[in-house]
Amino acid sequence: MTDKEKKIAKCSLCDEPRSEKYRPFCSKRCADLDLNRWLTGQYAIPVEEQEPDDFDKALGQSHLASSETNDPTKLN
């Protein structure tokens, strides 16, 4: 294998030699397939739900307290 053969970049979907016009893909078809995967949510970054920290808890409690005092249906 020559140095030139080693440097040919491949399409990220089908491993064909990529086209400069559609890079990093080899064709419009592969570019459209990749776009479709993004738009339909097939590519997603996994997220772990975090437990609220003390600051978030304090904000939630202060919001509850302020909404109770501003309730127009309750009489003082």
C-alpha positions as CSV (number, residue, x, y, z in Angstrom):
1,M,0.0,0.0,0.0
2,T,1.4,3.4,-1.0
3,D,1.4,6.5,1.1
4,K,-1.3,8.1,-1.2
5,E,-3.7,5.1,-0.7
6,K,-3.4,5.5,3.1
7,K,-4.3,9.1,3.0
8,I,-7.6,8.8,1.1
9,A,-10.4,9.7,3.6
10,K,-13.4,7.5,3.8
11,C,-17.1,8.3,4.0
12,S,-18.2,8.2,7.6
13,L,-21.3,6.1,6.7
14,C,-20.3,3.6,4.0
15,D,-16.4,3.7,3.9
16,E,-16.3,4.7,0.2
17,P,-13.7,7.3,-0.7
18,R,-15.2,10.7,0.3
19,S,-16.1,13.4,-2.1
20,E,-14.9,17.0,-1.6
21,K,-18.3,18.2,-2.6
22,Y,-20.1,16.3,0.1
23,R,-17.3,15.8,2.6
24,P,-17.1,14.1,5.0
25,F,-19.5,11.9,2.9
26,C,-19.1,10.3,-0.5
27,S,-22.4,11.4,-2.0
28,K,-25.5,13.4,-1.4
29,R,-27.3,10.1,-0.5
30,C,-24.9,9.5,2.5
31,A,-25.1,13.2,3.5
32,D,-29.0,13.0,3.5
33,L,-29.0,9.8,5.4
34,D,-26.8,11.4,8.1
35,L,-29.1,14.4,8.2
36,N,-32.1,12.2,8.6
37,R,-30.5,10.4,11.5
38,W,-29.9,13.7,13.3
39,L,-33.4,15.0,12.6
40,T,-35.2,11.8,13.7
41,G,-33.2,11.7,17.0
42,Q,-31.2,8.6,16.1
43,Y,-28.1,10.5,17.1
44,A,-28.4,11.7,20.7
45,I,-26.1,12.6,23.5
46,P,-27.0,10.5,26.6
47,V,-27.8,12.6,29.6
48,E,-27.9,11.4,33.2
49,E,-30.5,13.2,35.4
50,Q,-28.9,14.8,38.4
51,E,-30.4,15.2,41.7
52,P,-31.1,18.9,42.6
53,D,-28.4,20.4,44.8
54,D,-29.0,22.6,47.8
55,F,-29.2,25.7,45.8
56,D,-31.9,24.3,43.5
57,K,-33.9,23.0,46.5
58,A,-33.7,26.5,48.1
59,L,-34.9,28.1,44.9
60,G,-37.8,25.7,44.7
61,Q,-38.8,26.3,48.3
62,S,-38.6,30.1,48.0
63,H,-40.7,29.9,44.8
64,L,-43.4,28.0,46.7
65,A,-43.4,30.4,49.6
66,S,-43.7,33.5,47.3
67,S,-46.5,31.9,45.3
68,E,-48.5,31.2,48.5
69,T,-48.2,34.9,49.6
70,N,-49.2,36.2,46.2
71,D,-52.3,34.0,45.8
72,P,-55.2,36.4,45.2
73,T,-57.8,33.7,46.1
74,K,-56.6,33.5,49.7
75,L,-57.5,36.2,52.2
76,N,-55.0,37.4,54.8
